[in-house]
């Protein structure tokens, strides 16, 4: 998932979320202290504004924290996929067939080593290790991983 916040490192976003959370607590404190006792109407308006600002800042802190959660989950998923492919292929991230694949389309994107142009290449992505990792409606998951 690419968002504007994804370009900012996770550590800086964590500090930003913590800072926003502290400011939200500060505004809640100011708003509730202003409500205590017998106060004129202007102070009550100030209190309402402070509480509204606290709500907005708290939502911003939650948004930043949520973006961190999503990015970390995406990084874990990418690492798990890479580990599974590496385990399957003996440390080689590619399928081991010697071709560069387009992962989205599962077709060969480079020229074949047989003749340099791909004319005499008999390679098919259907026989490649990556194709065997694709879900199949006719095979169970345990059969695909075996």
N, C-alpha and C positions, 0 to 999 in steps of 0.2 A: 504494500500500500504506500503510495507516494503522496505525502502531504507537505504543506509548507513547513511544518514542524520537523519532518523527517530529516531535513538538512542540518538541524541543530543536534549536536551530540547529546546522548542520553543523560550524561552527568550534568550538563548545563541545564537541561530541561527539568531534571529532578530538583536542582537548586531553585529554578524559577517556580516550580510548583510549590515548593516549601515556602518560598518568599511570598507568593500570592496567598497561600494559606494563612500565613502569619498576618498579612495585611487584612484578610477577611476577619480574622479573630479580633484584630485591633478595631476595625469598624463596628463589629458587633458589640464590643465592649463600650465604645464611645456612644453608640446608639442606645444601649440599655442603661448606661449611667445617666444619660440625659433624660431618660424617661422616669427615673426615680424621683420621689419627692413631689412637691408642688411646684410645677414649672409652668411658665407662660406658654402660649400657643406657638410662639416663634421657635422655642427650644424643642417643642414636640415635632415641628416640621423638620428642624435640623436632625432630630433623632430618626425620623422616618427616612430622610435622605441618606443618613449614615447606614441604616440597616439595608436600604436598597443597594447602596454601593457595596456593602458587605456581601450581599447575595450575588451580585455580578462578578465580583472578584473571586468568590468561592466557586462559581461556575467556571470561570477561566482556569482556576487551579485544577478543578476536576478535569477539564478538557485537556490540559497539558499532561496530567497524570494518566489519563486514558490513552493519549497518543503514545506515551512511553510504554504502556502495557501492550498496545497493539504492535509496536515496533519490536519489542523484545520477543513477543510470541512469534512474529514473522521470522526473526533471526533464529529462534529455536527450531522452527519448522524447516528453514533452509539448511541448518546444520544437520538435522535428522535425515533429510533427503540426501544430502551429500554423504553422510556417513553410511547410509544404506547402499548408495550406488558404489561408494568406495569399497565397502565390504564385499559386495557382489562381484566387483571387478578386480579385486586384488590391489587396491590402492590407486587404480587408474580411474579418473573421473569420467573419462570417455567410455564408450562401450567396449573398447578394445578391438574394434574391427578396423581401425586405421582411418576412419572417415570422420569428417566434421559434420555433426547432425544439427538440423534446425529442430530444437526441442518441441516447438509448438506444432510443427507440421510433420515431424518424424520422416524427413527426407534428407538425403545427402546433399550438403551445400558446397563441397569442394570437389576437385577432380580426383579421379582414382589413380592410385599408384601403379596400376597395371600398364597404362599407356600414356599417362600424363594429361589426357583430355577427357576421360570418362566414357569414351566410345565403347571400349571392350569390357567395361566393368559389369560384373554380374551381381554386385552387392545389392542387397535389398534390406531395407530397414526392418522388414518383417522377420528376418533371421537374426537380427542384432539383439544383444542382451537387453538394451533399453526397451525394445518391443516386448520382450518377455515379462517386463515389469508392469506393462500396461494392464489395467483391469480387463478381465474377459468374462462375458456372461456365461460361458460354457465351462469355465474352470473355477474351482474354489481358490481362495487366497493361499491356502497351504500348498496347493498344487503349483501355483505360480512361483512361490518362493523356494520350492524344492529344486 
